[in-house]
Every structure is written in structure tokens, then in C-alpha cells.
């Protein structure tokens, strides 16, 4: 009897193992089925424009799959991508609502409204109770923690979801998974652009374009969309020439697709054929004028920026080499303000000075003369006496000759002084 019970127990345990594995498989299948249902419901909410409901449903799907397979499992890629995409749309909606709500709000100081509230105590009673201070500190700490939790907004959550989805898709080598990784890069770039981080957005968009060029035909609308995002980012960064190139690339892709759609429409039989292609052609024809207008705006911005840059460079160049800066005496320092060398009076350095040069400095000699010697009559009388002495040979008494010599010495002083000045000059 003991042997029979043991064999029975062994057979029972052997039968329990496949039952547990099948239960786990069924549980896994149930999880995947439930997640797929949630993903389908979230997609319908996105199509209907109910972004908040879509976010809630996608978050439930992500929670179920992450709990079963792990956060970075292959099964979680689609759910994480769709959840991040929905969070990005929700963040854009909140920004629009916040901007519209702030319009028309009167600017009133809170300090003026506080005394009107009877429940708020005045500042004079703040130091009455220490217990109240402790409670205020605790409330402040709680409020700070709540603020830290609120700082993790929808944009941050969207970035985290999309980053995980990118990692999941990129490690696979199939075409579909690589294209999903490209879409994750595209949405990551949109998140960075929405937060104002344009350099990072440009990197994400360029990574997306690299994957799309590898796996997509040249007439794909996804290429046109990526070129458009890159061009817009370049405009935000002020690189208008690169923006124009990518705008033109987007236009080229759309024109190529329009030609392809037109061929399909022409080949279709009947007026009801190629309905989807006709609808897409209408959409693309509406998009082209907008992109062409952006090209014109980018060219105008580039011309304006170039003119401003040239004006700044010209101003800086004139400031460094300008000849109109004031000199030490307050006058202009330009070359025209200086007199030519021929116009500047230069004193002769050699002994062969002209009479004109002597006459130019003779006024300095006259200023040094005494007032009684400035009479032209006395000068002429002294010259006449000197001539008479030279002719008569020095006749007359000694007193007269002595007086004549004194007068001659006085009359010769100006000539001596002028000769000395001439020699010094």
C-alpha cells in the first residue's frame, strides 16, 4: 500500500507540472489579449480626439505589460510608444489651454487682496505660538514635495516613454522595427522642440531621417514630414540656408508622391476608382503652398539677418579704423582735418633764411623794445646822424661827438637785437 500511494503521488506531481505551465501560458495570453484590447481602445480615443482617455488607457496597458514582461521587454514597445505620443499631445493641449487662460487676466497684487480675507491673520501675530511655526514648516515641506512631483510634467513622462520605446525598437533589425524606431526618434525630437531644446531636437530628427532614408521609398510622406521638422528647427536656430534646403527637399518628396498618385489615378478605371489616392492628392496640394510660403519667409529672414550682420560688421570696422574719432584737442582726427605739409608754416633751419622769414619774426623784436624807442621819428633822426658822422669824418666837439655816439649806440640796439634773433633762428 505505501508503494501505491507513492506512485500515485508521483503521477499526480507529474501531471501538475504541465498544468502549471499551461496556466502560465494562458495567463500570458490573457495579459497580451488584455493589453491589445487596451491599445485598440486607446487608438480609437486618439482618432476621436479624446487625448486624456487615450493616455489613461495606454498607461494601463503599459502597466500590465511591464508587470508581466519587464519595462524593456519587446512586448512593451508599441504600448510605450503610443503612451508617449499621447502624453506629447496632452502637453501641447495643456500649453494651449494655459496660454488662452492667461489672456485677459487682470494683474492684481496678492498683497492687496490678503487683508480683505478675514481668515488670514496679520503679520504681527506670526510669532505668537511656536507650534504654529512647526505646523507651517511641515506644511511647507509637504508643499515642496508636491511641487517636486508636479515638476515631472507630461513632457517629461512622454520623453521617458518614447526613450524606452526607441531602445526596444532599435535593437531589432527588421524593417518594421527600424521604422518604428525612426518614429520614436521623430516624437522625441518633437518633445525636445516643444521644450525649447532645439539642438537635441535637431539630433533626433536627423537620426530619424537617416533610418527613413534607409528603409523608405523616395516618395514616402514620412520623409517629407521629417524634412519639414528639420527645416523648422533650423529656422528656430537661425540657420536659414539649411532650413531652405530641407524645405525644398520636403517639396520635392511631395511632388514625387503627387506624380506617383496621379499615375495610379490615371490607371484606375471608372470615376469611383482610386478614392484614397484622390483624397491624399487633395491633402498634399493643400500642404504645398504652406511649405513654399515658409521657404519665402526663410529667404526673407536670411536676407534680414545678412543685412543686420553686415551692418554690425561695418559698424565695428568703422569703430576700429574710423578717422572721425575726436582727437585730444576735441577736433576731428581725419586726414582731411590735418593741414597739408605745404600749408604748415615751417621755420628755416639753415642760415640762408629769407627776408620774409625775418619779417615774420620781426614783431617779436618790436615787442621787446621800450615805448620811447618805438617812435619812427627818433629812428630816422638816429640814422641821419650816423650818416653825417660817416661823411664828415667825426667833426665837432667832444661833447657833441660823445652824445652822437650814445645816440648811435641806441640806434644800433634794434639792429643788433634783430641780427641776434636772425642768427638764433
C-alpha positions in Angstrom: 0.0 0.0 0.0 2.7 2.6 0.7 4.2 1.9 -2.7 0.9 2.5 -4.4 0.5 5.9 -2.6 3.9 6.9 -3.6 3.4 6.1 -7.2 0.1 7.9 -7.1 1.7 10.9 -5.6 4.4 10.9 -8.3 2.0 10.6 -11.0 0.0 13.4 -9.5 3.0 15.6 -9.3 4.0 14.8 -12.9 0.5 15.7 -14.0 0.6 19.0 -12.1 3.7 20.4 -14.0 2.1 20.6 -17.4 -1.0 22.0 -15.8 1.0 24.9 -14.2 2.9 25.6 -17.5 -0.3 25.8 -19.4 -1.8 28.0 -16.8 1.2 30.4 -17.1 0.8 30.3 -20.9 -2.9 31.0 -20.6 -2.1 33.8 -18.2 0.5 35.3 -20.6 -2.0 35.0 -23.4 -4.6 36.7 -21.3 -2.2 39.5 -20.5 -1.4 40.1 -24.1 -5.0 39.9 -25.1 -6.0 42.4 -22.5 -3.1 44.7 -23.5 -4.1 44.6 -27.1 -7.7 45.4 -26.2 -6.5 48.5 -24.2 -4.2 49.5 -27.1 -7.1 49.3 -29.6 -9.3 51.4 -27.3 -6.6 54.0 -26.8 -6.2 54.3 -30.6 -9.9 54.9 -31.0 -9.7 57.6 -28.4 -6.8 59.3 -30.3 -8.8 59.2 -33.5 -11.8 60.8 -31.7 -9.6 63.4 -30.2 -10.1 62.3 -26.6 -6.4 62.5 -25.6 -7.0 62.3 -21.8 -8.8 59.0 -22.1 -6.2 57.7 -24.5 -3.4 58.5 -22.1 -5.2 56.6 -19.2 -5.8 53.5 -21.4 -2.3 53.4 -22.7 -0.9 53.8 -19.2 -3.0 50.8 -18.1 -1.6 48.8 -21.0 2.0 49.8 -20.2 1.5 48.8 -16.5 0.1 45.4 -17.4 2.8 44.5 -19.9 5.7 45.9 -17.7 4.5 43.9 -14.7 4.4 40.7 -16.8 7.4 41.1 -19.1 9.6 43.9 -17.7 10.0 47.5 -18.6 12.2 47.0 -21.6 10.6 43.8 -23.0 9.8 43.6 -26.7 6.2 43.2 -25.9 6.1 46.7 -24.3 7.4 48.7 -27.4 4.1 49.6 -29.0 2.3 50.5 -25.8 5.2 52.7 -24.6 5.4 54.5 -28.0 1.6 55.2 -28.1 1.6 56.3 -24.5 4.5 58.7 -25.1 2.8 60.1 -28.2 -0.5 60.7 -26.3 1.4 62.4 -23.5 3.0 64.7 -26.0 -0.4 65.7 -27.4 -1.7 66.2 -23.9 1.2 68.5 -23.1 0.5 70.6 -26.2 -3.1 70.8 -25.3 -2.3 72.0 -21.8 0.1 74.6 -23.1 -2.6 76.0 -25.4 -5.2 76.0 -22.6 -2.8 77.7 -20.2 -1.9 80.4 -22.8 -5.6 81.1 -23.5 -6.5 81.1 -19.8 -3.8 83.8 -19.1 -5.2 86.2 -21.7 -7.3 89.0 -20.2 -6.4 88.2 -16.6 -6.1 91.5 -14.7 -2.8 92.0 -13.0 -3.6 92.3 -9.3 -1.1 92.0 -6.4 -1.9 89.4 -3.9 -0.8 91.6 -1.1 -3.7 94.0 -1.7 -6.2 91.1 -1.5 -4.8 89.4 1.6 -6.2 92.0 4.2 -9.7 91.6 2.7 -9.8 87.9 3.8 -10.8 87.6 7.4 -9.4 84.1 7.8 -5.9 85.3 7.2 -4.0 86.6 10.2 -1.9 89.7 10.1 1.9 89.5 10.0 2.1 90.9 13.6 0.8 87.6 15.1 3.2 85.2 13.3 5.5 84.8 16.4 2.8 84.1 19.0 2.9 80.3 19.0 5.9 78.0 18.3 3.5 75.2 17.5 2.1 77.1 14.6 5.6 77.7 13.2 6.3 73.9 13.4 3.0 73.2 11.6 3.8 75.8 8.9 7.2 74.2 8.4 5.6 70.8 7.9 3.1 72.2 5.5 5.9 73.9 3.6 7.8 70.6 3.3 4.7 68.8 2.0 4.1 71.6 -0.4 7.7 71.4 -1.6 7.3 67.7 -2.1 4.1 68.2 -4.0 5.8 70.8 -6.2 8.6 68.3 -7.0 6.1 65.7 -8.0 4.2 68.3 -10.2 7.5 69.3 -11.9 7.5 65.9 -13.7 5.1 67.0 -16.3 3.6 65.3 -19.3 6.6 66.3 -21.5 9.0 64.6 -19.2 6.8 61.5 -19.0 6.4 61.5 -22.8 10.2 61.7 -23.2 10.7 58.7 -20.8 8.1 56.6 -22.6 9.4 57.4 -26.0 13.0 56.8 -25.0 12.2 53.3 -23.7 10.2 52.6 -26.9 13.2 53.7 -29.0 15.5 51.4 -27.2 13.1 48.5 -27.7 12.6 49.1 -31.4 16.2 49.9 -32.3 17.7 46.7 -31.0 15.8 44.8 -33.6 17.0 44.5 -37.2 13.7 44.1 -39.1 12.5 46.8 -41.4 9.2 47.5 -39.4 11.0 47.7 -36.1 13.6 50.1 -37.5 10.8 52.3 -39.0 9.2 52.3 -35.6 12.5 53.4 -34.0 12.5 56.2 -36.6 9.1 57.3 -35.5 10.2 57.2 -31.8 13.1 59.5 -32.8 10.7 61.8 -34.6 8.5 62.1 -31.5 11.5 62.6 -29.2 12.5 65.5 -31.5 9.1 67.0 -31.2 9.3 66.7 -27.4 12.7 68.5 -27.4 11.4 71.2 -29.7 8.3 71.7 -27.5 10.5 72.2 -24.5 12.9 74.6 -26.5 15.9 72.3 -26.7 16.4 72.8 -30.4 19.9 71.3 -30.7 18.7 68.0 -29.2 15.6 68.1 -31.4 17.8 68.5 -34.5 19.8 65.5 -33.5 16.7 63.3 -33.0 15.2 64.5 -36.3 18.4 63.7 -38.2 18.6 60.2 -36.7 15.0 59.7 -37.8 15.8 60.8 -41.3 18.8 58.5 -41.5 16.7 55.5 -40.7 13.9 56.5 -43.0 16.2 57.1 -46.0 17.5 53.5 -45.5 14.1 51.8 -45.4 11.6 54.1 -47.1 11.0 54.8 -50.8 11.8 58.4 -52.0 8.1 59.3 -52.4 7.1 58.5 -48.8 5.2 61.2 -46.9 7.2 60.3 -43.8 10.3 61.7 -45.5 8.5 64.9 -46.3 7.4 65.3 -42.7 10.9 64.7 -41.3 12.4 67.2 -43.7 9.8 69.7 -42.7 10.6 69.2 -39.0 14.3 69.6 -39.6 13.8 72.8 -41.6 11.6 74.3 -38.9 14.2 73.5 -36.3 16.9 75.1 -38.4 14.7 78.3 -38.6 14.4 78.4 -34.8 18.2 78.1 -34.6 18.7 80.9 -37.2 20.3 78.6 -39.8 18.1 79.7 -42.7 20.2 78.3 -45.6 19.9 74.8 -44.2 16.2 75.3 -43.5 15.6 76.3 -47.1 17.4 73.1 -48.3 15.2 70.9 -46.2 12.0 72.8 -47.1 12.9 72.2 -50.8 13.6 68.5 -50.0 10.2 68.2 -48.5 8.6 69.9 -51.5 10.5 67.6 -53.8 9.2 64.5 -51.9 5.6 65.7 -52.1 5.9 66.5 -55.8 7.3 63.0 -56.4 4.4 61.5 -54.5 1.9 63.6 -56.3 3.2 62.3 -59.6 3.0 58.7 -58.3 -0.6 59.2 -57.2 -1.5 60.7 -60.5 -0.3 57.6 -62.3 -2.4 55.4 -60.0 -5.5 57.6 -60.6 -4.9 57.6 -64.4 -4.6 53.8 -64.4 -7.7 53.3 -62.3 -10.9 52.5 -64.1 -14.1 54.5 -63.5 -14.8 57.7 -61.6 -15.0 55.8 -58.3 -11.5 54.3 -58.6 -8.6 55.3 -56.5 -10.6 57.2 -54.0 -8.0 57.2 -51.3 -5.3 58.4 -53.8 -7.5 61.3 -54.8 -8.1 62.3 -51.2 -4.4 62.2 -50.5 -3.7 64.3 -53.6 -6.0 67.0 -52.3 -4.3 67.0 -48.9 -0.8 67.3 -50.5 -1.9 70.1 -52.8 -3.1 72.0 -49.7 0.2 71.4 -48.0 2.5 72.6 -50.8 1.5 76.3 -50.7 2.2 76.4 -46.9 5.7 74.9 -47.4 6.5 77.2 -50.3 5.4 80.2 -48.2 7.8 79.1 -45.4 10.6 79.0 -48.0 9.9 82.6 -48.9 9.8 83.5 -45.2 13.1 81.8 -44.6 14.7 83.6 -47.5 13.5 86.9 -46.2 14.7 86.1 -42.7 18.1 85.2 -44.2 18.4 88.5 -46.1 17.4 90.4 -43.0 19.9 88.5 -40.9 22.6 89.0 -43.5 21.9 92.8 -43.7 22.0 93.1 -40.0 25.3 91.1 -39.8 26.9 93.4 -42.5 25.7 96.5 -40.6 27.2 95.2 -37.4 30.5 94.3 -39.1 30.6 97.7 -40.8 30.0 99.5 -37.6 32.7 97.5 -35.8 35.1 98.1 -38.6 34.5 101.8 -38.7 34.8 101.9 -34.9 38.3 100.3 -35.1 39.6 102.2 -38.2 37.5 105.3 -38.1 39.2 108.6 -38.9 36.4 110.7 -37.4 37.2 109.9 -33.8 37.9 113.1 -31.7 41.5 113.8 -31.1 43.0 115.3 -27.9 42.1 118.9 -28.7 38.5 118.0 -29.5 38.8 118.3 -33.2 38.3 115.6 -35.8 41.2 113.2 -36.4 40.5 112.6 -40.1 43.2 113.1 -42.7 41.2 116.0 -44.1 41.2 117.8 -40.8 45.0 117.9 -40.9 46.7 120.6 -43.0 48.9 119.6 -45.8 52.6 119.8 -45.2 52.9 122.7 -47.7 50.3 124.6 -45.7 52.0 124.4 -42.4 54.5 127.3 -41.7 57.9 125.8 -41.1 60.8 127.8 -39.7 64.0 127.6 -41.7 66.7 125.6 -40.0 69.7 126.8 -42.1 71.4 130.1 -42.1 70.1 131.1 -45.5 66.8 132.5 -44.2 64.8 134.6 -46.4 63.7 138.2 -45.8 60.1 137.0 -45.5 61.1 134.7 -42.6 62.8 137.7 -40.9 59.8 139.9 -41.4 57.6 137.1 -39.9 59.5 137.3 -36.6 60.3 140.9 -36.5 57.2 141.6 -34.5 58.7 139.7 -31.6 61.6 142.2 -31.6 59.3 145.2 -31.6 57.5 143.9 -28.6 60.8 143.8 -26.6 61.6 147.5 -27.4 60.7 150.2 -24.9 57.9 152.6 -25.6 60.2 155.6 -26.0 62.1 153.7 -28.7 59.1 152.8 -30.8 58.8 156.4 -32.4 59.7 156.3 -36.0 60.9 159.9 -35.9 63.7 159.1 -33.4 64.8 156.1 -35.5 65.1 158.3 -38.7 67.0 161.0 -36.7 69.5 158.5 -35.4 70.1 157.1 -38.9 70.7 160.7 -40.3 73.2 161.4 -37.5 75.0 158.2 -38.2 75.2 159.1 -41.9 76.5 162.6 -41.2 79.2 161.3 -38.9 80.3 158.9 -41.5 80.5 161.7 -44.2 82.1 164.4 -42.0 84.7 162.1 -40.5 83.7 162.7 -36.9 83.9 166.6 -36.7 82.6 168.6 -33.7 83.4 169.0 -30.1 83.9 166.1 -27.8 80.6 166.5 -26.0 78.7 166.6 -29.3 80.6 163.6 -30.6 80.1 161.8 -27.3 76.3 162.5 -27.5 76.3 161.3 -31.1 78.0 158.1 -30.1 75.5 157.5 -27.4 72.6 158.1 -29.9 74.3 155.9 -32.4 74.6 153.1 -29.9 70.9 153.5 -29.0 70.0 153.5 -32.7 72.1 150.3 -33.3 70.5 148.3 -30.5 67.4 147.2 -32.6 69.6 146.2 -35.4 71.9 144.2 -33.1 68.9 142.5 -31.5 67.4 141.7 -34.8 70.7 140.2 -36.0 71.0 138.1 -32.9 67.5 136.8 -33.4 68.2 136.0 -37.1 71.3 134.1 -36.1 69.4 132.2 -33.4 66.7 131.4 -35.9 
